[in-house]
Structures are given as C-alpha cells and as structure tokens.
Amino acid sequence: MIVANRLPVDRVEQPDGSRGWRSSPGGLVAALEPVLRANDGVWLGWTGGADETGADTEPFESDGLRLVPIPMSSEDIEEFYEGFSNATLWPLYHDLVAKPAFHREWWESYQRVNQRFAERAAEVAAEGATVWVHDYQLQLVPRMLRELRPDLRIGFYLHIPFPPAELFQQLPWRRQLLEGLLGADLVGFQLPGAAQNFVRLVRQRVGHKTHRDLVYLPDGRTVRAAAYPISIDWEGYQELARSEGVVKRAKEIREALGNPRTVFLGCDRLDYTKGIYARLRAFGELISDGHLDVEDAVFVQVAVPSREQVEQYKILRDDIDRLVGRLNGDLGQIGRPAISYLHSSYPREEMAALYRAADIMVVTPYRDGMNLVAKEYVACRLDNDGALVLSEFAGAAEELRQAWLVNPYDLNGMKAALLEAHTADERELTRRMKAMRRTVAQHDVAAWAEGYMADLANAGDHHAKPLRPLKSR
C-alpha cells in the first residue's frame, strides 16, 4: 500500500458532462505509479477537492490502479495542507527560502489529518502488509499506524530535503515529528546528509541510542535511516522521446519559436524554491549585455500552477509576470519575445517534446530534494546532445556531475554557466550527456524502488513490544 497526501489522479470534466479522472503531473506520481502497477498495490490519498461531508471514501479503480480516497474539508485544506504542510514545513525544510509560520491550530489540524490517514490505512491494509508512507505532509502517520496495526511493515520516504539541526530545532513540535517518523522500520531520504541530520536529531532531541544509520528504540525495535536517491522511468521516457508524435511535436515547437539557434528551457512548479525569477533575470542580462540575441536565442519557461491560494505563491506569480513583461518589453522584437512564458501544466508527451526541442535545460532551484525534471531531460536526449545547467543545491547534482553546476544565488556565475553551455562544442556536449545518460539509465525508478523495498523487507524487529500512545510534548 502506498499512502501519500494526494491520489495519483485528478478529477476532470468529460465532454459529456460527467466527471472522470486523469493521471496527475508531478514527480511523486511519475516515480511511484510504475512501482504500484508492478506490485499489484493500492494507493491511499486525498482527491484534491474539498469534501465537507466526509462521505467520499469509497475505493475505486482508474486506469488499472486501485485507489482509496481520503476526504478533506475546506478547513483541513486551509490549515493542514496550505497551512502546516506548505507554510510551516515546506519553507523550513527548504533552508528558509521563505519565512515559515508557526500556528498551533495548524499543528492540531496536521495531527487530525495524519490520524485520519493512519486509521484508513489500518482499515484497508491486509494482515502483514507492507505500507509505504510518503512525504512531509504525513510524518506522524508511521507512528500512528504502528499503534493501530503492529503487524504491518512500515516504510517512510521523504521526497524533499531534511534540514540540518539548526533549522529543524526552530519547530515547536520537533520531537513529535521525529517520534512520528520513528514508527517506520525504514526512513528513506534523497541524500546521505539528510539521513545523518535525522539520526543526529533523534539522538539529541529524543535521546535514543544510535549507531551510524540505526536508531535503537526502548521497545526493542531498530529503525534504519538511509539515502535512496529517487529517479525516473528510464525506459518509459526513452520510448516516449522516440515516438513519432513527440518527434513531430518537438519540430513544431522549434518552428513556432522561429527556429532559433538555441532554445533554453525551464520547467518547474511555480514555487519560490525553484529559482525561476533569478534564472530569467540572468538570461535577460545576457541579452542586454550583448552576449545573446533574441534573433537566435529564446527562453521557454513552463511554470506549473501551484498552491495558488497561499499568499507567498500569489506574490511570486505577480513578480514573475512583471519580470517577463518587462524583459519582453525591453528586449523582445515583433514575433521574437525574449521569454516564452507558459503558466500551465502539460501532459508527459508535451513535456517530452519540449525536452527534445530544447538545447539547454536550466534547473536552478535554491534547494530541491532531487528534481526529476533534470533526469527526464537527460533521458529524452537520445542523440547525446543538449546541455544541462543544474543548481548544486538540487539533489540531482550529486549524480549528474557532468552538468554545468551553478550556485543559483550567484547571478554572475549563473550567467557564465548559461553562456558556456551555449558556446560549448558538440564534442563537449556529447561527452557530458553520454555520462549523465549512463548514470540515469543505471539508476532508474525501478532500481530505486527495488533497493528501498529490499531494505524495508530486512528492516526492523516485528517481535517488539506494543508502542505506548504518542503524547504531546
């Protein structure tokens, strides 16, 4: 069973007026859907809409996936999702790129919703089942679920960064979150540094004995914390990139852009951690400095709408809208904008076509757990061409060392890297891309899931004493 904040589908209106489902965009779904299909599993999560009655709980099937919905009221969405998850934990875990807010009522809502997820998972899970809980919205679920169902094998995986002790300790409910995660047999992170942060905090703040990646609990269980860098469906993207429709669409995209010499591409959720504003500003300065010309270079920025009710996201959208308008007004020509800005989400086929059409992929977050867009771009470069400019603060930088690595806070450094990628010769591009493609091919999503699940099968001690109920501190 996979337990995640969202189901892997979104509601859509059909042409006949009925309501249906379609696969959701995003790295989590892209990574886990093939795992779920391969293991005949069930996915438990929120449908994405407000359900004031709490009646929408009947399991259903969509495109061969078995799904169990968890209802949320508008109050849950405001306090648990937009509040504690995305205005407290998200900025805290992303190095305080924005200031986190700490509200007691948000924390109470976070506890309530996590309990709802745990209770529903306990109802649905078969005897001795493996339950894999995902991400920062559900960090209390492992402990709550173990109290209800000690027979289960429970894993947890955090898709975003886990902060160092100096930042995490700001959280008023730091101990409860750590103890929530310790309900799992195996706690997985993107990078080794994150796992080390967690073990160190457990030792300091909870007082449990630790040794390397193991935590020894008073009830006799051991919990392992380790890194499992997430990846993509390599074969799926290979097949998609070479399909006739994607090849044709990539050609159409370049023609629509005026067949420039160089297409720069950014694809991100519209989020303040992604560094979109800084990268567009760097590109604009390269044009105004005379290093690039709108006649032969264009920047396509896809900004997928995200958390549009959260105030910081509204401000960010307004700031980027103004920047794009100013750059196009100052630097563009008739039929030749400097920035082609798309505030929308697109299916995988369109994204693959954009990856094939782009000469330079620009992925410059201020902090990112992994960033699968970088790996998707690499997978779609079938001819070993193209360049990747990548933030050293993205988890993907640990594996994709042949990218042009940049500090997104250093505007001049970013400009230099964009220019170097733009002027690199074919031999240099091929050398770098071949190495990155080899890395992603060897460490695909199947290898990630198999590695995690194998370690989960060997983790923990299921002869331990029952847990005491989690108390607030």
N, C-alpha and C positions, 0 to 999 in steps of 0.2 A: 504494500500500500504506500502510495505517495501522498503526503499531507503537505499542502502548500497554501499560501494565502489565497491564490486565485486558481480557478479551474483553467485548463489549457484551451478553453473556448470562450468566445464572446457571443452574446445574443445579436442577431441580425434580423432585419425585416425582409421577408421574402417578397418577390414580385406579386404574389397572390394575396399579400396582406398578412399571411401567417408569420410566426416567429420561428426562426431556426438558429443554428449555431455554426460558427466557423472557427477555425484554428486561430489562436491568439498570436500576435507578433511577440517577439522578445526572446532573450537568451535562455531563460529558465525553461520555457516550453520547448524551444528548439533542442535543448540538451536532454530533457527528460522524456519527451514523447517516444523516441525510439527505444529507450530503456523500458518504458511501461509496456509497449507493444511486445517486446522480446520476452518479457517475464509474466505476461498474462495478468497484469496487475489492475488495481483500481486507484483512481485519483480522487482525493477529497479536498475540496476548496470552495471558496466564495465565487458566486456567479458574476460579481462585478456591479450588481444593481442593489438598490435599497428594497428590502422586504420587511415592511413594518409588522406583518402578522407572524413572521417566522414559520410560515406554512410550506415554503418552497424547499422541502428536504427530501423529496422522492428521488432515489437513484435513477439515472437514465444513461442511454448509450448514444454516442456521437462519433460517427466515422470509425466505428470499431473500438472506441475507448469507453470503458465503464467509469462513470463519473458519479460522485456523491456530493451534492451541493450543501454548502453551509450558509444559512441566511444571515444577513446583517441589516440592521435598521439604519436609518439616516444618522441617528446618534452614534452608532458604532462606527460608521464610516467617518464621521467628523472627529471623533475622539480617539478611537483605536487606530484607524488607518491614516487619515490625514494628520492627526494629532501625534500620538506617541510614536507610531512607526515612522512617519515621514517628516515630522518637525522636531522630534527628540532624537530618536536613534539614528536616522539617516545622516544628518549633519554631524553628529557626534562620532559616528563610525567612519566618516569621510574627512577626518582631520580638521573639523570645524571650518570647512569651506564657507558654511553659513553658521550663524549662531543657533545652537539648539535651545529649545524652550522646555522647561520642566514644570508640568502641571499635574497635581495629584489626581484630578479627576480623569486625566488621560491615562495615567497609570492604572487606575481602577478599571477603566474600560479595557485596557490591554489584558489585564488579568481575566476579566469576564469572558472576553472573546477567545483567549487561549484555552480557557476551561471548556468552552463550547466545542472547540475543535477536538480537544482531548476526549471529551465524553462521546462525541460522534464516532471518532476513530475507534474507541474502545467497544462501541456497539457493533461496528461493521467488521472489524478485524477477526479473522479466523484464529482458532487455537494455535498458539506458537508462531503466528505470522511475523514477517519482517515488516516493520513500519519505518519509512524514511521521511523524516520531517525536514522541511526546507525553509531557511532564510529567517531574517531578523524579525519578521512580524510574529513568529511563533516560537520564541526562545524559551517560553515556560512550558510548552506542550510536552517535551520529553519527560520531565519530572511528573507532571500531572497524569500523563498517560501511564507511566510506570506504577503510580499509586493505584490506578484503576485496573491495570492488566499486567501484573508482574511476569506473566508467561511470555510476553512479546519480546522480540529482539528489536531494539530501537536505535536508529541512527539519526544523526542530525548533520545538516550541511549548511554552512553559511556562505552565501554567494557574494556578499560584499566584504570589504576589508574588516578586520577586527582590530580595534585601536590599541595603541600602547597604554600601559597602566596610567600614565599621567593624564590621559584624556578620559579613559573609561571611569576612573575614580570620581569624576565630576557627577556621575549619575547617582541620584539619591537612592535608587533601588538596585545598586550594583550587585549586592550579594544575592538577592532573589533571582536575578538573571543568571548569574553563574551557577547557582544551585538548580535552576530550571534546566540548563544545558547538561548538567551532570546526571540527569535522568537518562541520558542516552548511553549506549555502550561504546559508541564511536562518534566523536565530534570532528567533523571534517571542515577544513579551511582551504582557501585558494593557495596560500603561500606558507612556507615553514615559519616565517616570522610571526604570522597571526596565531598559529598553534602555540608557539612559545609564549606569546603575550597572554594567551588564555591560561596556560598551565601556571605561569608566574602569578597571575591574578588569583587563581584558585588557592595557591599556596599562601599568598599574602592576605587575602581577604576572607577566605573561608576556613583556612587553617588545615586543610587536608595534606597528608604526606604525598609528595610527588617524586617521580624519578624519570628524567628525560621526558618522554611523551605520555607517561602514565600517571593517573591520579588514583590513589588508594582511598576508598571510602570506608567510613566506620562500619557499614553494614556488610563488608567483605567483598563488595564489587570492586572491579577496576574499570576505569574509563580511560580510553585512549584518545588523545588529540593529535591529529596529523594533517598534513597537507595533501590535497588531491586537486591539482590544477584542472579546472573544467575545460572541455573542448567542444568540438562541433562534429556533426555527422559528415565526415570527410567524403565518403563515397556518394552520399546524397547530394552534396554541393558539386562534386565532380560531374555527376550525371546531369544536374540542373544546368551547370555552366556550359556544357557542350550541347545541350538540347537546341533544336532548330529554332524554337520560339525565342529563347534567350539570346542566341547569337543574332537573330534578326532584330530584336528589340534593342540590343546594345548599339547596333549600327544606326538605328533610328534615333536613339538618344544623341549620339555624336552629331548626326545631321541636324537635329533640332537645335543643337548648341552652336551650329555654324561651322562644324568640323574644325575646331581649334587644334593647335598643335598639342596642347596639354590640358587635360581635364583633371582638376583637383576635386576630391570628393570627401565630404564628411557625412556620416550617418550616425545619429545619436538620438536618444530620448532628449527632449527639451528639459535639461536639468542643469543646475548651476555647478555640478561637479564635473561636467563634461568639457569645460573649457571652450565652448563654441565661440563666445564673444572674442576671446583673445586670439583664436586662430584666424577668424575673419578679419580682425584688425591687422594681424601680421600680414595676411595676404594683401589687404588694401594698401599697406605701406610699401610692399614690394612693387605694386603697380605705380603708386605715386612717386616712388624713388626712381622709377625707370628701369627696374630690373625685369619686370614683366610687363606685357602689353595686353590690353583687352582684346586685341585683334587675334592673339594666338594663345590666350590662357583664360580659363573661366573656373570659378569655384562653385561647385554644386553642393549645397548644404541641405540635407534632409534632417528636419527636426521633428521627431515624432511627438505629438501632443502627450503631455504627461502631467498628472496631478494638477489639473487646471483650476481646482478650487483653492489650492494652497497659495497664500499671498506671495511668497517668495518666487513662485513659479510664474505668477501673473506679471510680477515686476521684471523677471528675466525675459519673458516673451516681449514685453514692451521695449526693453533695452535693445534686444537683438533686432526687432522690427525697425527701430530707429537707426541702428548702425547699418543695416542692409540698405535702407532707403538712402542714407547719407552717402555710403560708398558708391552705390549705383548712380546717384545724382551727380556726385563729384567726378567719378572715374569712368562711368559707362558711356557707351555710344548708342545711337539708334540701332536696335536689333542686337546689341552687344553689351548686355549688362555684365558688370564685374562679378556679381554674385547671383547665382540662380538658386533662390531660397524656396524650399518646399516644406510647409508646415503641415505634414500629413503622415499617415502610416501607409506602408505598401506591402503587398504580399511578397513571399520569398522569391518568386520568379522575377518581379520587377527589381528587387534588391540585387539579385544575381546579375541582371542585365546592367545595372548601374556599376557593379563591381567590374564587370568586363569592359564597360565603356571608359572607366576612369584610369588615367595614367598614374596618378599619385593619390593614395588613400591617406587621409590625415586624421589620426586618432590621438587626441591630445587632452585627455581628462586630467584634472588636478589630482584625482585619486579614483581608482577603479579596482574592484575585486579581481576581475580578469579582463574583460572586454572581448566578447566573441566576434564583434564586427571585424576586428583586425584579422582574426583567424579565417573568417568567412571570405574576406577579400583575398587572402593568400590562396585559399582553396579554389577560388574562381580564376586564378591566373594560370590557365592551362598551358600557355606558351612561355612560362617562366619569365614574363616581363612585368612591368609595373613596379612601383616603389611604395613602401610603407613608411610614413613618418609617424612615430609612436612615442607617446609620453612614457618616460621612465617610471612614472607613478601608476601605470596600469599593470595589473598582474601579468598580462601577456608579454610584457617587456622581459620577464625572467626567461621566457622560452624563445621569443623572436629577437634574438640578439643581433641579427643581421639587418634589422630595420634601422632607419635613421632615428636614433633615440634622442629625445629632447626633454628639457625642463619646461613645462608649459607656463611657468611663472616668468621665464626669461624670453621676452618678446624678440630681442635681437637674435638669441640663439635659435628660436623657432624659425625666424626669417631665413637665417643661414642654412638651416636644415632643409627647408622647403626649396630654396634656391639650388642647393647641392643635389637634391633629388631630381629637380627639374633639368639640371645640366649634366647629370650622370650619363656615361656612355652605356651602350647596350650590353657590353660585356660585364660591367659592374652591376647593372640591374639584374642580369641573369644569374650571376654568382650569388647575390644576396637572396633572390627569390627562390632559387633552387634549394638553398639551405633551409629557408623558412618552410617551404612546402614539404620537405622531408620531415621536419620536426612535427608539423601538424598532422601529416599522414600517419606517423608512428604513434602519436598520442591523440587519438580521436576520442569522440564521446563514448564509444563502446569500451575502449581501454580504460577511460576514466571511471565509468560505472562498474565495470568488472573488477577493477582494482579496489574501489571502495567497498563493493558488496562482498568481495572475498575477505577483506579485512574485518568487515562487520560480522561476518559469519564466525570469525575466530575471536571476536572481542567479547569482553565482559564475563561475568560469572552469574549464571542463572540459578545458582543454588544459594543465593544471598538471602538475608532476612528481608521481610517486607519493609518498605520505606515508611518513615514517620511522615505525616502530612506536612506540607511546606508551610511554614509560619512566616508572617511578615516581620521584617526587622527594621 
